[in-house]
Amino acid sequence: AKRAGMPATFFRFDAAHDPLPEGFDVVFTSTFLHHLSDEQAISLMARMRQSARRLVLIDDLIRGWWGAFIVFLGTRGLFTARVNQIDGDRSVAAAFSVEEIRRMVDEAGLEGAMVTRHWPARFLVTWAPTASPRPAPTRQHATVAS
């Protein structure tokens, strides 16, 4: 982002509990949602919706036999450390089905969100506000007299 002249801000916080900062154009997660319970995932998606001015992206694993097969091959063939095998198996088991994600997207208020599948055994939620993007917050104050 820096080389391309695009400002980007990265920071750490507790996504399951901390409020998300506002004023960002895009808010996204990648292979994180499956670490949360249904309730935590819905809460995070709702807070992402409130925080993002232009776009929410959520990319994660799909629970199912195909993902389990890919993880089994990858963690036994490419990454032979036992911790990778355990984490890979648990991640696929904890992942959501596409139907579950669609339900949670609806409960989080991401109206009109697209849920698409992509290789390998992943889904992508794409949501943009239907109204024009909220303007960036300013530090200027105005006084209105009636």
N, C-alpha and C positions, 0 to 999 in steps of 0.2 A: 504494500500500500504506500509506503514512504517513497519508494523508487518511482512509483507511478504518480506521485503528487497527490495522493488521496489521503486525507486525514483519517486516522483510525485510532480508536481508544480501546484499550483492553484493561480489564480489572478483575479482581476476584471478589466473590461474595457468596453467601449461602443462598442458592437459587430456590431451595425449598421453603425458605422463611423470609429472607430479606426482601424489601421492596426493590423493584427494578428502577433504575434511574430513568428519567424521562428525557426526551429531546433527541433520541437517536432515530435515524432514518430506518435502519434495518436491525432487527433483533433476531438472533438465530441460535439454535443448539444443534450439535452434531454428536450422535451416538451417546447421548446423555439421558434422554427421557426414560429409557428402560431401567435406570437406577432408582426411579421414583415409584411410589404407589400410585394407584389411579387418582386418588384425591390430590396428591402433590402435583401430579402431571397436569391435571385440569387447572389447578390453581396457578401453576407456572404459565400455562398457555394463556389464561385469562390476563395475567399480569404482563405477558409479552404483548398481547393485543393492546393493552392500555399504554404501553411504553413506546411501541414502534409507530413512527409517523407514516412510513411508506410500505413496509414489508415485514412479515414474520415468516421465517423459514425454520422448519423442524425436520431434521433428517435422522433416521434411526433404523434399527434392526426390525425385521418382521419375524415374529415367532412362527416357527413351522419346520417341517422336515427338511426343506431345501436349505434354509439358513443353518440348521443344525449340522447338515452334511458338509456344507462349506467350512463351517467352523471346525468340525472334526478333522477334515483334511488339512486345513491351514494350521491348526494348532498342533497337529501331530507331524506334519511334513515340513512346514516352514519354521515354526516356533516350537522347539522341543522342550522348553522349560515347563515344568509342571504347573507353575503359576499361570501361564498363558492358557494351558488346557483347562484348568479349573475356571478361570475368568471367562474364557470363551463359551464354555458349556453353560455357565450360570447366566451369562448375558443373553444368550439365545432363549433360555428358559424364562427369563424375566421380561423379555421383549413383549410387545403388544401385537395382537393381530390387526390387520387393516380395519376390520369391523370395529374393534375396540377403539382404535384411533379415531375413526369417524364419529363414534359416539362421544368420545371425550372432546373432540374439536367442537361439536355442537354444544356440549355442556359448557365449554369455555367461552362461548359466544363468538367464535370465529366464523361468522356467517359468510357463506360463499367460498370457504376455503377449498382448495383442490388437494386431494390426497392421491398421489401417484406412486406407483411401484417403480423401482429401478434396480438394476443389478448391483451387487449380488444380494438378494433377499433384503432389500431396504425399502423404506418409504420416504416420501418427501411431502410435507404439508407446506403449502404456499398460500399465504393470506395477505391481502392488501385491503385497506379500508375502502369502502364503497364511495364514501364522500371524498371530496378533495382533501389532500393531506393537511393535517393541522399545521399552522405556521410555526416556525421555530420560536421558542420562548425568547422574549427580549427582556432586558434589564431596565428598560425605560418604563416610567410610570406616567400615567395620564390622570388628570383630574377632570371629572365630568360635573358640570354644574347644571342644575335643572331650573 
